[in-house]
Amino acid sequence: MKTNGKGFKVLAFCLILLMAVGLFGTTAFAIASNGTGTITVSGVEDGVTVSAYRLMDVKVNENGQPQEPVYTWVDAAASWVRTNTNYSAYIGTGTDNSVQAAFSTASAENIAAFYDALAAAIKTTNNPLNIPVAGTCTGSGSITNLTMGNYLILIENGMRVYRPSAVNLVPEWKDTEWVMSDAEVTVKSSEPTITKTVNGKKADNASIGDTVSFVIETDVPQFPASALAKNYAVSDILPAGLTLTGSIKVSGVTGAESDPLTEGDGNDYTQGSARPNNGGNSAFTLTFDYARISEYEKIRIEYTATLNRSAVLGETGNVNNAYLDYSNNPYTQTSWESKSDSATIYTYGMDISKVDKDDHDTFLAGAEFELYATEEETADKTNAIAFVMLSEGVYCKAAASDTSTTTTLQVGAKDSLTGKLTIKGLSEGTWYLKEITA
């Protein structure tokens, strides 16, 4: 029987963030009405679920020839397309489920919006569209044993936010026969990141009472327009040794340009004190209205904090954590994922012993000292550093809010404390200790 080289017209499935995928590949085998192929998906994180939903059938007759109408919507998709006024031109009238020319000639923007809206209809919890999953793979991989047709690819539970993709398994006319072609698709996604710095660095040091500056920057993900979940919140959790001071400055950033964002209901963000999705308490949580910030590349948050008397001394440091909580499955209303980053402030101390000059094992009581920041101040006895006495022979650098302070540091006088002096809460650097009473 003479084969017919007509019937399979090219459908344009060009999606935003989807690399161009040809309808026809090169791996071929004899076509049959029950022929199957493979879709290979790349650009996906390990461990993430990739699901294929068949939206169209490709019709061939018992001789393996195309049969008009070649492309028809599967029943569940047909019902949705027909009743959706934005896309009803993509399907025939009455019981005719054939794919119409309006679909193949639609703009890339309209096709992207179509698949976006269809994905939302499939994944919604409110009367979802009953299109079953035709096959899955985990991470980048292959979905096998798929019958001919057009497939919607959805990816869930990753750190990235994935946009819907479409790919086709269709026959190709090769020499004297129709053959089946496998398909490949490289999906596109946006992966939000968060960075935090203190005084422009990942780590710095300070004295008790010093005010330090923190900056948090987060990427704004690109959620599909019809996404059911567009959650986006940034939280900060201060350690006990840091006290939030002043106001929080929030900006939307694109390139070198930035715009101030406003707080309050109906504005760009609201401020609370608990992370979303039962994430625990925070120093502050900013929950953003995605529609108002979606055009920005990043969000920048700037604030200051003061190192207080509860600060941890030494190399452990005072770690300040920031969290970005966002919807990683845009078509799942309850989806949340989080990323975090931290910046650390260090502060230090000194242990001093007053001993006999001839016998270093003999500790002497009665000595008093003052501490200065510069050699000149030491010589002039000006601007001695103020401290708060915590216990006998133990002092912590005073903050501006402290009232009961002293500049005189006395060594201990009792038992094991005799001749011992501990000074806490100093930044890294050179300090000048002056004995004022021997």
N, C-alpha and C positions, 0 to 999 in steps of 0.2 A: 504494500500500500504506500502510495506517495505521501511523504510527510509534508506538513504545512508549516512554513516558517513565520506565520503571523499569529497574533493573538495575545502575546505577553507584552503589554506596553510597559514602558519604564515609569515607575512612580517615584516622585521626588520626595524623599524623606530626609530633609536637611534640617537638623535641629541646632538651636543655639547651644554652644559648648560641646557639640558632637562632631567629631572629625568626619569628613566625608566618607561615606561607606558605599561602595559600589553595589548595585543590585546583583551583579554577576561575578562570581569568583572563577577560579581556575580548576579546582578539584572537582571532578565530574564522575557520575555513574549513571546507569540507565534509569530513566524516570518511570515512575509508576504512580498510580493514584494514592498509594499508601507509602510512597517513598519518604525517607527521612534524611535529615541532615544535621549538621552541628553548627552552633554559634559559639565562636571563641571570643571571650570578653577579656580585655586587658585594661590596665590602669586602675585596678581595684586593690585595696588593702588586703593583707592576709586575714583569714578568719571571718571575712564579711560575706553575708549571704547575697547572692545574685539570683534574681528570679526573672523568668521569661513568661510573659502572658501573651497568648496568641490572640490577635485581634482580627485577622483576615484569613480566609481560606483561599487556596489556589486550586482551581478546578481543571482536572484533566479527564479525558474519557478513557474507556477501557483499552484503547490503542496507544495510550500515552501521549495523546495530542491535546493541546489547549482547547478548552470548551468555554464558549461565551455564556454568561459573563465570567471572565477569568478570575477576577478578584471580587470576593463577597465578604461582607462583615460577618463575623460569628454572631450568633443570635443575641447574646447579652450585649455585645458592643453595638449591634444594629439598633436595638431598642434605645440605647442612650444617645447614639448619634442622631437618630430620627427625631427624638423629642427635645434635643438641644438646639434652640433657635440659631445659635452661633455656627452650628456645624451641620444642620440638616441638609444642606446642599451637597454634602459628601456621600449621600446615600440615595438610592432610588425611592420611588413613592410606593405606597401600599405595602405589599409583601415583598417588593423587590429590594433585596439586601445588597445589591451590587454597588461597588465603589464607583463613584461618579468622577467625571473629568475635573470637577471643581476641586477635588482633593489633590490630584496630581499637579494642578496648576496653581495651587495656593502658595502664598509667600512663605519663606522660611519662618518668619515671625509668627504667622498664623498657624503653621504646622506645629511649631514649638508650643504655642498656647494650647493647641488641640491635645497633644500628648500630655501636657501638664495637667489640663483639666480632667482628662480621662484617668490619669494616675490617681488624682484626688478622689474621683468617683469610685475607683476600685478599692482604695485604702481607707476611706471614711468608715467610721463606726456607725454612722447614721444611715441605714439602708444602703449598704455598699453594693456596687455593681458586681454581679456574680460571674466573674471571669476567673476560672481556676488557674493556678500556676501550672504551666506546661512543663517546666523543668528548672533545675537550679544547679548552681555550682558554688563553691566557696572560694572567695578571693578571685584573682585573675585565673581563668580556666575555661573549660569547655562545657557547654550544655548540649548534651547529645540526644539522639533519637527524637528529634523534633520534626513534625510533619511540615509540609510546605505552608508558607504564609508569612504574614507580617507580625512582628513581635515587639512588644513593649518590654524594655529591660529596666527593672527597678532594683536598687541596691540599698540595703538597710544595715543598721547597727555598726557603722564604721565611725571613725573619728572625723572623717570628711563628710561634707554635705554633697550628695550626688544628685545630679539632674537626671530626669528620665531620658532614655535613649530609645531609638527605634532601629530595627534591623530586619532584613528580609531574607527568607529562604525561598528562592524561586528557581525555576528551570532556566537553562541557557541553551540557545540553539547552537550546536557545535557540529560542524560538518554536515552530517545527514540525519541528525537525531537530536531530540531534546535530552539534556542531561541535568542532573541536580548539582547545585553549587552550594558548598558550605559558605558561611559568612563570618566576618570578623568585625568587631566594633571596639574602639578604644573610648572608654567613657571619660567624661570630664567632670571635675568636682572642684569644690572650694574647700580648703582646709584651714579653718580659723586657727590663729596662733595667739599667744599672749606673752608679753615680755614685761618685766618689772625691773626698775633700776632705783638706786638710792644715790642721790648726789651725782647722777649721771653714770654710775658704775653698778656692777652686780654686788659689790660689797664695799663698805667704807667703815671708818671708825669714828667715834665721837665720845665726848665726856657727858656725864650726867648733867642734864639741864640744857644740852645743846639741841637745837632744832634741825632736823634733817628733811630733805625734800625727796619725795617718791613720785615716780611716773609709771603709770601702767598704760600699755598700748595693746589693743586687741584688733584683729582683723574682723571686718564685717563680712559674714558669709553671704553668698548669693543664693537665697532661697527661691525656688520656682514661684511664679506669680500665684498659682493656685494651691500652694502648700497649705496644709491643714495646721501646721505648727511652725511658727516663726519666733520661737522663744530665744531671748538673748539677754543675758544678765552678767554683770561683772561685780565680784565681791572681793573684799579685802579683810583679812584676819590678822589683827595686830597681836604680837606677843605681849606678855605682861609688862615688859620693859619699855614699851613705846606707848605714848598717849597721843591720840589724834588731836591736832590743833588747827584752828582756823577753818576756812571753808574749802570745799572740794571744787576744783575747776574741771569742767568736762567739755571736750571739743570733738567735733567731727572733722576728720582729716582726709584730704585727697591731695596727693603729691605734696607740694610745699605750702598749700593753702589749708587754712583751718577756720572753722566757724564755731562760735560758742554755742553750746547746747543748753537748753533750759529745763529746769526741774518742775514737776507738778503734773497733776492729772490733766490730760489733754495736751501735754507738752512732750518733749523728747524723751524724758525718763522720769521715773519716780525713785525715791530713796527709801530704803528700809534697813533692817538690821538682821535679816535672816536670808541665807542662800536658798534658792528655789529647790524644789524636789527633795525636801527634807535634808538639805545639805548642812544644817546647823547654823548657829549664830555667827554674825560677822560684825566687824567694826562698821562697815557699811555695805549695802548691796544696792546697785543701780540697775533697775530693770528698764530696758529700753523699748520704745515703740518702734518696731522694725520698719514700718512704713515710713517713718520720719527720718530714719538714719540709713536707709538702704542704699542711697546714692554715694555714701562716703566709703572710702577704702578702709579707714581705721577709726577707732575711737581712742582718744587720749584722755587719761584721768590724772590730774596732778593734785597733790596735797602734801601737807607737812605734818610731822609728828615729833614729839619731844622725848628724848631718852630720859627715863625716870629711874627712881631708886631700886625698882624691881629688876633692872637689867641684869642679864647673865654676864658674868665676867669671863674673859678668856676666849679660847678658840672655838667654843661651841657657838658663840654669837647669839644674836637676837634675830631670829629668822622671821621675816614678814612675808606671808603667803598671799597671793592674789589668784582668783579663780574666774575662768570664763565658763559659764553654763549656757548651753545652746541646744537647739533641736537638731539632732543628727539625722533623724528620719523625718523629712519634711512632710510626709504624708501620714505620719502617725502622731495623733494629737498629743499623746503623753510622752513623747520621746525626749530624752535629755542625755547629753554627753557633757563632759567637763574637761578642761585643760587648766593647768596651773603653772605658775612660775613664782620665783621668790627672790628677794634681795635681803642681804644680811648686814646688820650693824654690829660692830664689835666695840667693846669697851674693856678696859684693863684696870689693874690695881698694882699696888706695891706692898711688899712685906719688908719691914725695916726692923732691925734689932740694934739696941744700944748696949754695947758690951765694953768691958774693961779693956783698955788698950794693951795691957800686958797679958790678960787672960781672957780669951774670946769665949770661954765657956761660962764666964760670969756676966749675967745680964743685970743692967743697972736701971733702977727706977728714977723718976724725977725729971727726965729730959723732956723738953718741949721744942717743937719745930713749927716752921711755917713753910708753905709751898708757894712757889712763884712760877709764872709762865715764861719769864725771860730773865736773862742774866742782869740786865739793867734794873729791872724791878727788884731783883734780889738785892743788888747793891744799895738801892735807894730805899728798900723796905716799903715799897708802894704796891698796892693792888694784890695783896696776899690773897690766895684762893680761899673761899669760904667753904666750910664743910658742916655736915650734920653728924653729931656723935651718935653712933648706933649702939655701942657698948664700950666697956673699958678698953681703950687702946685701939678701937675700930671706928673709922670715920668714912663717910661717903660724901663725895663732892655735892655741894648744895645746888638745888635748882632755884630759879628765880622766885618761885612761889614759896620756898621754905623761909620760915621766920626765925626759928631758934637755931642760929648758925654760929660758928666760931671759926676763926682763922688760926687758933692755937691748937696744935696736935700734940697731945700728951701720951707718952708711952705708958703701958700698963705698969701697975705697981703691986699686984697681988699674985702670989704663987706662980703658976706657969705663964701668966701674962706679963710678968715683970720684964721691963725693957723691950716689950714687943709693941710694934705699931703697924697697923694695917690701914692702907688708904685705898678706897674703891672708887670706880667710876671715872677713870681718866682715859683720854684718847691716846693713841700711839704718838710718841714724840719725846722731846726732851723737856723735863721738868726740873726745877731747882729747889732742893730741900735745904732750908737754912735752920740750923740749931740756934734757938734763942735763949734756952735755959739748959745748962749742962746737968 
